Amino acid sequence: MNPETIAYWFFRLNGCATITNFVVHPDRRGSQRTDVDVLALRFPHRAELLTSGDPMPDHPVFNSDGKIDIIFAEIKHGLCRLNGPWTNPEDENMQRVLYAVGAFDSHRASEVAQALYQVGYYQDDIYRVRLFAVGERKNDAILPTAVQLPWDEILAFIFDRFTRYQAQKAHHGQWDSTGRQLFNHASRCTQEEFIDTVRASMQTHVNSLQLARQNPRLRNHD
């Protein structure tokens, strides 16, 4: 399973509207400037099963003080990391991403970009904009206000959501293959087994990508 797709499911299960591989194109002909592994938007009053008597609790990292969340997430199989495009102000890739998202006008986008470059966080009366780094373990070199989420924490949340609310999530024919696999594993495993199984599947995907780079004729698999 692709780590980026698993991260997508974590954000989706927490009520985020998501886009994966959000590409920032160059101003002129050439290769892309950068891409956002997962772009997520979450509204402050999001609730699921609110009137059921057992509403779904979201991960604490999404606790809101009434602001709209805009999240740029970098997904790694190994150590949590933010790539160069998110840490080099001279490239102005943050501005380009903000222009493409469209929440701020061009003047405000520069202000927001500088805050994200400097501290990994921005908020005003309406929005909270954050950088997320997902990976095997936390990284002391990352900006302290950027959010770091280890895989074990993400997978534990997914397991809990799919087992605690199994009846509500059982009919999911429209889900992608990764979502169905995660649900099926959670339905027949303990939490420890689920985490081990999914992590092994992620490792298989990463290994296949490494082999494909060595031999481009090989196909990639989730």
Secondary structure, DSSP 8 states (H G I E B T S, - for coil): --HHHHHHHHHHHTT-EEEEEEEE--SSSSS-SEEEEEEEEE-TT--SSTTSSS-----GGG--SS-EEEEEEEE-SSS----GGGT-GGG-HHHHHHHHH-SS-HHHHHHHHHHHHHHSEEE-SSEEEEEEEEESS--TTS-TTSEEEEHHHHHHHHHHHHHHTHHHHS--TTS-HHHHHHHHHHHHS-HHHHHHHHHHHHHHHHHHHHHHHH-TTS----
